[in-house]
């Protein structure tokens, strides 16, 4: 059963549509060909961004009510998935945390940031089906994500968003935070590896 999009979800989608499309065009995961080494390099960059993001959304310093609203116990696994994929691919380079990963200053902003993280599990499920046989023996934990629970957890996230992000001010804050998240992800995961700094 599909849910009718809340005003907050509609605003998030509208605000990030072009950013999302641009990111998809430049992701190695949407290319015609992908090998294990390329996947591992991409996962390594995503981990550098996801580690501070997950800490700011679900970590010990995050207010308990925020963690409860965001469903932290069910969702704080993405760093683990990425680390497992890197371990499976024998990628041992120490993680470099993204220094400009955004941090929320309100629950609305936290929902905006989590929109990017949780929405990625939907695309990941599609990409898992595309690459699971061609990238064996990797298990592709990051792309598999929540597996059979992906749909249910996405619907639960939408319900929480509709409950907690209602006022025009909060909706605007959530949408702005989601844009910042997409922009920082693009800069760290796509743009910086493509244009490394000179030694």
N, C-alpha and C positions, 0 to 999 in steps of 0.2 A: 504494500500500500504506500503510495507516494504522499508526501505532505505538501500542503500549499505553502509556498515560500513566504516567510515572514517579511515584514518591511526591512528588518535588519539583514536578512539573507539576500534579499533583492538588492539592497544597497551595496553589500559586499561584492556581489557578482558584477554589478554595474561598474563599480569603482576599479575593479581589478581585471576586467575582461581583456583589455589590451595588453596589460602587463603579463597576464597568464599566457595569452597567445604568443607573445614575443618570446617568453621563456620556452614554451614548447617548441618553437621553431629552432632554437639554438641548443636544445638538450641532446646529448649523444644517445639518450634512451629512445628518442623518436627517429633516429637515423635508420637508413635501410640496413646497415650492417653494424654489428656491435660484438666486440670480443671481451674476454674476461679482464684483460689488462685495462681496457678503456672503462669498463664498468667499475672496476676497483678504483681507478683514479677519480671517477665521478663520485662514487660512494664516499671516498676519503674527503672530498671537498664538502659534500653534503654533511658529513659528520662534523666537520669543523664549524658549520653553521648551526646544525641541530643541537649540538652539545650545550652551548650557552642559551639557546632558545628553550630547550626542555627544562633546563635549570631555572630559568626565569618564570616559566609557566607552572612547573610542578615541584620545584625544589623546596627545601626546608624553610627558606626565607620568604616564600610566597604565602600570603594570608590563607589560613585554613579554609575560609569560606570561598575563596577563589578556586582553590584546588578541588573543593567539593563540587562547585558549580561546573567546572571544566571536566569533571570525571577523571581526575588525575590517576587514580589507581588502575583504570582500564586503558589509559592512553600514554603513560610515561614509559614507553618501550622502544621508541624509535632509535635512540642512541644504541641500545642493545642490539637491535636488528642490524644496524649499520656496522657495528663492531664485529658482529658475527660474520657478516659478508666479507669484511676485510680479512678476518682470520682465515676464512675458508679459501680466500684467494691468495694467501701468503703475502699480503700487503702489510708490512710491519713498520712503516714510517710513523713516528709519533704524531698524534693529532695536534693540529694547529688551530686553536679556537678562533673563530671570526671575531675580531675586536669591535666591529660595529654592528653586531647582531642586536636587534631592537629589544628593549625591555618594557613591559607594560607598566603604566602608572595608574591604571584603573582596571576594573573587571571588564569594562567594555573594550578597552585596548587589548586585554588578554584574549578576549574572544576574537578580536580581529587578527591577532597573531596566530591563534590556534586554527583559524579558518584556513590558513595557508598549510599548516602542518597536517590537519585532518583531511582537508581536501586532496592532499597529495596521495592519501591512501586509496582514493577512488581511481585516480590515474594509475597508481601503482598496481592495482588489481588487474587492470587491462594490460599493462606492460608485462606483468608476470606471465600471463598466458602467452604473450608474444615471444618471450625470451627464455622461458623455463627449459625448453628442450635444447635450444641452441647454445645455452651457456652452462650446460652440465660440465662438471659435477656440482657447480654452485647451487645452493638451495634458494638463493635470492630472497633472503629473509626480509630485506627492506621493501622489495616490490610486493611480496606476498602480504606483508602487513598483518592485518587482523584476520586474513583468510576468509572463512565462511561467515565471520561476524562483522565484516566490513560494512555491509548495508545497514545492519541493525545499529551499529555504533554511530554511523553517520546520521541516521534518523534521530538517535538520542541526542547527538550534538545539536542538530537543528532545533529540537525541542528546547534544549537548555538555552540556546541563543535567543529564541523567541521569548523565553521567560525572563531572561536577565538583561537583554539589550532592547529597550522599548522606547525610550524618549528620543526625540530628534538629536539631542546633544550626544547621547550615548551611541546612537547609530552612526553619527558622523565620526565620532572618535574611533569606533570599531573599523569603519571603512578606511579611515586615514592610517590606522595601524597596519591593516592588511596590505595597503599599498607600500608602506615602508618595509614590511617583511618581504614582499615580492622583490622590491628594488634591491634590498640588501642581499637576498639570495642570489639574484642575477649577478650582482657585482662580485660576490665571493665565489660562487660555484662556476659561473660561466665566464665572466669578463676577465677576472684576475688570472686564472690559469691560462687563458688565451694570450694574455699580454703580461708575462712575468717581468718583474723588476730586474733591471740589469745588476749584475754582481758588483 
